[in-house]
Amino acid sequence: MRLNSKIVALIVLVVMFGGIYLTAELNWWQTAGSGRGAGNHDGAGESPPEVTVLHGSISGYDQRGLTIVTDDGQSFYAELGNPRYNRSIGFAPQVGERLTIQAFIPNNKTTYSAITVTLDRTGQVFTFRDALGQPLWSGKNAE
């Protein structure tokens, strides 16, 4: 029996999209995210990253991250992540504004990834990642 090429193409599409749907529903989706345990975002077996607290003033902001000059004069860049998410939570800091950042340095990286940013002037806390360092704009956190 000879299969029509349209039928074969349809079967391939159904199997492919069915697999993608099943993978997403079962939280098996693998990504190259940041933080310890990056990859499988089901949270099982992951340990929290080692958190550092930085306090100082913003010397630059580029929608994806900010540069902070700490109280002791050191300069650090902290990645915030997805600019669309940052705007959606109302994060729009000004250069010179004082803040506190809870951040960690992910494996194989040299810059900080922000978990939270607290603006001194208002006390408002902006959260960018969960306690395991997973971004709030993707994976199980975006659901």
C-alpha atoms as one frame of an Amber mdcrd trajectory, in Angstrom:
protein
   0.000   0.000   0.000   1.345   3.412  -0.971   0.719   6.408   1.329  -0.145
   9.762  -0.108   2.532  12.408   0.700  -0.142  14.727   2.113  -1.239  12.053
   4.580   2.361  11.405   5.633   2.940  15.154   6.137  -0.236  15.398   8.225
   0.832  12.463  10.410   4.262  14.015  10.955   2.693  17.347  11.986   0.263
  15.691  14.407   3.042  13.672  16.056   5.378  16.693  16.246   2.840  19.119
  17.729   1.445  16.445  20.026   4.940  15.885  21.413   5.503  19.584  21.939
   2.154  19.934  23.716   2.800  16.893  25.924   6.302  18.131  26.785   4.956
  21.538  27.806   2.048  20.085  29.813   4.324  17.747  31.764   6.817  20.550
  32.501   9.650  18.708  30.736  10.577  21.711  28.634  14.341  22.287  28.609
  15.833  25.760  28.226  19.231  27.314  28.687  18.053  29.615  31.478  20.218
  31.082  34.163  20.832  30.019  37.706  21.514  26.726  39.394  19.391  23.938
  38.065  18.795  25.819  34.820  17.215  23.632  32.242  14.469  21.594  33.838
  12.056  24.118  35.310  10.005  21.792  37.477  11.976  22.866  40.576  12.607
  19.298  41.733  15.992  18.793  43.345  17.127  22.370  42.843  18.874  24.317
  45.562  18.674  28.079  45.974  21.553  30.104  44.551  24.023  31.840  46.850
  22.541  35.321  47.180  24.569  38.524  47.481  23.047  41.817  48.633  24.342
  44.957  46.901  23.440  48.503  47.974  24.271  51.674  46.103  23.230  54.001
  43.281  22.201  53.299  39.707  24.780  54.562  37.225  23.131  53.047  34.136
  19.979  51.235  33.018  19.526  49.543  29.633  16.118  47.767  29.982  17.855
  44.345  30.338  19.919  45.259  33.373  21.439  48.008  35.409  24.838  49.130
  36.552  25.175  49.911  40.229  27.946  51.700  42.068  27.952  50.232  45.563
  28.391  52.197  48.760  32.075  51.213  48.811  32.620  52.483  45.232  32.615
  49.182  43.310  30.723  48.967  40.027  28.609  45.924  39.107  26.193  45.053
  36.306  23.081  43.113  37.303  20.984  41.424  34.624  17.268  41.906  35.130
  16.115  39.900  32.145  13.263  40.328  29.714  12.583  44.044  28.988   8.884
  43.359  28.304   8.522  41.756  31.742  10.440  44.621  33.361   8.041  47.146
  31.825   4.999  45.022  32.753   5.869  45.244  36.445   6.458  49.004  36.184
  10.214  48.892  36.671  11.604  52.224  35.423  14.448  53.340  37.698  16.312
  56.593  37.298  20.091  57.054  37.162  21.258  58.182  40.592  18.428  56.404
  42.407  19.541  54.414  45.444  18.600  50.767  45.733  19.266  47.354  47.184
  19.669  44.334  44.921  19.464  40.701  45.957  21.356  38.853  43.227  23.469
  35.832  42.419  26.095  34.928  39.853  24.843  31.997  37.752  27.117  29.106
  36.886  29.390  29.902  33.920  28.691  33.650  34.102  30.530  36.641  35.486
  27.675  39.106  36.018  24.965  39.144  38.630  21.354  38.144  37.930  18.878
  40.130  40.023  16.307  38.311  42.133  14.817  41.465  43.651  15.464  45.191
  43.440  14.231  47.481  46.224  14.141  51.226  45.564  15.235  53.126  48.685
  13.083  56.178  47.960   9.768  54.295  47.862  10.601  50.955  49.471   8.989
  49.281  46.460  10.297  45.766  45.786  10.487  44.469  42.210  10.906  40.711
  41.817  12.598  39.298  38.709  13.365  35.704  39.735  12.044  33.172  42.206
  14.005  31.810  45.187  15.679  29.223  42.940  16.877  31.926  40.531  14.392
  31.016  37.797  13.025  33.994  35.817   9.435  34.996  36.503   8.768  35.693
  32.821   9.358  32.136  31.578   8.886  28.479  32.391   6.563  27.457  35.208
   6.725  30.989  36.696   4.995  32.525  33.663   1.913  30.333  34.036
